[in-house]
Amino acid sequence: MLNDVNLWPLVGVAIIIVGFILRFNPMLVVIVTAIGTALAAGFPVDKILATIGTGFIKTRNLPLIILLPLAVIGLLERHGLRQHAQNWISNFKSATAGRLLIVYLGARQLTAAIGLTSLGGHPQMVRPLLAPMAEGATEARYGSLPERIRHKLRAYAAATDNVGLFFGEDIFVAFGAIVLMATFLREAGIEVEPLHVALWGIPTAVCAFAIHAWRLRRLDGWLARELAGQGSAGTPAATSDLAGKGA
């Protein structure tokens, strides 16, 4: 019966919302949310501690998996990875920030759709490669960039990775959210195969690609209006900036 449903465990949602609005440490917010939800659900303290301990044991090697690639990326950046990415993209005269990001958006969606979600990402792709290449393509056309333009390009690069991953992985049949939806519907008496759920993610992914690609085309137009009077790729300012300035 509906009257027997305990809604108090939903307090965890409120804790997460309040914690992120107040900009508390995300790890602390997650821990407090887990404990608060468990207490509201009536779990005994010993069971809560046992569950947290089990989760820690299962994921204790996760920091190494995350930190080791970051160390490698940091070493590559120290030896000029971002500058080389900027200089390389500036050799393509037809390259623009919008066109570059559209290509990456398509590649990110396609790879995520077949389960290769780790090929991109903010620390390993956006920061060291994608954002510097977007800045380099823009500098090659318009010369030195103001900081506000650099930050806008970086934001668009990060958003492109997010959109590609979010809507691409919904097509992957073994994605956790698809399995969860199929299980939930089956428990509600609605028989549906995970493959069908994944296939219905394709129209959404296509629409997401079209909408964000249109935004990226508009980005090129906005950059042209903002920076058209600043110079061109052949100016000394542009050349020296490409050689000596990182993102």
DOBAMAR-353468 format. One record per residue (C-alpha): x, y, z; residue in three letters. Coordinates in steps of 0.5 Angstrom, whole numbers, padded with zeros to 4 digits, always signed. Layout:
# DOBAMAR-353468
XYZALA;...
//
This chain:
# DOBAMAR-353468
+0000+0000+0000MET;+0002+0007-0001LEU;+0001+0009+0006ASN;+0007+0004+0008ASP;+0012+0007+0004VAL;+0017+0010+0008ASN;+0019+0017+0004LEU;+0024+0019+0010TRP;+0030+0016+0006PRO;+0029+0021+0000LEU;+0032+0026+0005VAL;+0039+0024+0002GLY;+0037+0028-0004VAL;+0036+0034+0000ALA;+0042+0034+0003ILE;+0046+0033-0004ILE;+0042+0039-0006ILE;+0044+0043+0000VAL;+0051+0041+0000GLY;+0052+0043-0007PHE;+0049+0050-0007ILE;+0053+0051-0001LEU;+0059+0049-0004ARG;+0061+0044+0001PHE;+0067+0039+0000ASN;+0063+0034-0005PRO;+0066+0028-0002MET;+0064+0030+0005LEU;+0057+0031+0002VAL;+0057+0024-0001VAL;+0059+0021+0006ILE;+0054+0025+0010VAL;+0048+0023+0005THR;+0050+0016+0005ALA;+0050+0016+0013ILE;+0043+0020+0013GLY;+0040+0016+0008THR;+0042+0010+0011ALA;+0039+0012+0018LEU;+0033+0015+0015ALA;+0032+0008+0012ALA;+0032+0005+0019GLY;+0039+0001+0018PHE;+0043+0000+0024PRO;+0049+0003+0026VAL;+0054-0003+0025ASP;+0051-0005+0018LYS;+0052+0002+0016ILE;+0059+0002+0018LEU;+0060-0005+0015ALA;+0057-0003+0008THR;+0062+0003+0008ILE;+0068-0001+0010GLY;+0066-0006+0004THR;+0065-0001-0001GLY;+0072+0002+0001PHE;+0075-0005+0001ILE;+0072-0006-0006LYS;+0075+0001-0009THR;+0081+0002-0005ARG;+0085+0001-0012ASN;+0081+0006-0015LEU;+0085+0012-0013PRO;+0091+0009-0016LEU;+0087+0008-0023ILE;+0086+0015-0023ILE;+0092+0019-0020LEU;+0097+0015-0025LEU;+0094+0017-0031PRO;+0094+0024-0028LEU;+0101+0024-0026ALA;+0103+0022-0034VAL;+0099+0028-0036ILE;+0102+0033-0032GLY;+0109+0030-0034LEU;+0107+0031-0041LEU;+0104+0038-0040GLU;+0111+0040-0037ARG;+0114+0038-0043HIS;+0110+0042-0048GLY;+0104+0038-0050LEU;+0099+0044-0050ARG;+0104+0048-0053GLN;+0105+0043-0059HIS;+0097+0042-0059ALA;+0096+0049-0061GLN;+0102+0050-0066ASN;+0100+0043-0069TRP;+0092+0045-0070ILE;+0095+0052-0073SER;+0098+0049-0079ASN;+0090+0048-0081PHE;+0088+0054-0084LYS;+0081+0052-0085SER;+0081+0050-0077ALA;+0076+0054-0073THR;+0074+0052-0066ALA;+0067+0051-0067GLY;+0069+0046-0073ARG;+0074+0042-0068LEU;+0069+0042-0063LEU;+0064+0039-0067ILE;+0069+0033-0070VAL;+0070+0032-0063TYR;+0063+0032-0061LEU;+0062+0026-0066GLY;+0068+0022-0064ALA;+0066+0023-0057ARG;+0059+0020-0058GLN;+0061+0015-0063LEU;+0066+0012-0058THR;+0061+0013-0052ALA;+0056+0009-0056ALA;+0060+0003-0056ILE;+0062+0003-0049GLY;+0069+0007-0050LEU;+0068+0012-0045THR;+0075+0013-0042SER;+0078+0015-0049LEU;+0076+0022-0047GLY;+0075+0026-0041GLY;+0076+0033-0038HIS;+0083+0031-0034PRO;+0086+0027-0040GLN;+0083+0030-0046MET;+0080+0037-0045VAL;+0085+0040-0041ARG;+0091+0038-0044PRO;+0089+0037-0052LEU;+0082+0040-0054LEU;+0082+0046-0050ALA;+0089+0048-0053PRO;+0087+0046-0060MET;+0081+0050-0060ALA;+0085+0056-0057GLU;+0090+0055-0062GLY;+0086+0055-0068ALA;+0083+0061-0066THR;+0089+0065-0065GLU;+0091+0063-0072ALA;+0086+0067-0075ARG;+0085+0073-0070TYR;+0092+0073-0066GLY;+0093+0074-0059SER;+0086+0072-0055LEU;+0084+0076-0049PRO;+0083+0072-0042GLU;+0075+0072-0043ARG;+0075+0069-0050ILE;+0080+0063-0047ARG;+0076+0062-0041HIS;+0070+0061-0046LYS;+0073+0057-0051LEU;+0075+0052-0045ARG;+0068+0052-0042ALA;+0065+0050-0049TYR;+0071+0045-0050ALA;+0069+0042-0043ALA;+0061+0042-0045ALA;+0062+0039-0051THR;+0066+0033-0048ASP;+0060+0033-0043ASN;+0055+0033-0048VAL;+0058+0027-0052GLY;+0059+0023-0047LEU;+0052+0024-0043PHE;+0048+0022-0050PHE;+0053+0017-0053GLY;+0053+0013-0047GLU;+0046+0012-0047ASP;+0046+0008-0053ILE;+0051+0003-0050PHE;+0047-0003-0048VAL;+0051-0005-0042ALA;+0051+0002-0039PHE;+0049+0002-0032GLY;+0043+0007-0033ALA;+0040+0003-0038ILE;+0040-0004-0034VAL;+0037+0000-0028LEU;+0031+0003-0033MET;+0030-0004-0036ALA;+0030-0007-0029THR;+0025-0002-0026PHE;+0020-0003-0031LEU;+0020-0010-0031ARG;+0019-0010-0023GLU;+0013-0005-0025ALA;+0010-0011-0030GLY;+0013-0008-0036ILE;+0017-0012-0040GLU;+0022-0009-0044VAL;+0029-0011-0047GLU;+0035-0007-0045PRO;+0037-0007-0053LEU;+0030-0003-0054HIS;+0032+0002-0049VAL;+0039+0003-0052ALA;+0036+0004-0059LEU;+0031+0009-0056TRP;+0037+0013-0054GLY;+0039+0014-0061ILE;+0034+0020-0063PRO;+0036+0023-0057THR;+0043+0023-0058ALA;+0042+0025-0065VAL;+0038+0031-0063CYS;+0043+0033-0058ALA;+0049+0033-0063PHE;+0045+0037-0068ALA;+0043+0042-0062ILE;+0050+0043-0060HIS;+0053+0043-0066ALA;+0049+0049-0068TRP;+0051+0052-0062ARG;+0059+0051-0064LEU;+0057+0054-0071ARG;+0054+0060-0067ARG;+0061+0060-0063LEU;+0065+0061-0069ASP;+0060+0067-0071GLY;+0061+0070-0065TRP;+0069+0069-0065LEU;+0069+0073-0072ALA;+0065+0079-0069ARG;+0069+0079-0063GLU;+0076+0078-0066LEU;+0075+0081-0073ALA;+0079+0087-0072GLY;+0084+0084-0067GLN;+0089+0082-0073GLY;+0090+0075-0077SER;+0095+0069-0077ALA;+0101+0073-0080GLY;+0101+0078-0075THR;+0108+0078-0070PRO;+0103+0078-0064ALA;+0100+0072-0066ALA;+0106+0068-0068THR;+0109+0070-0062SER;+0103+0068-0058ASP;+0103+0061-0061LEU;+0110+0060-0060ALA;+0110+0062-0052GLY;+0103+0062-0049LYS;+0100+0056-0046GLY;+0092+0055-0045ALA;
//
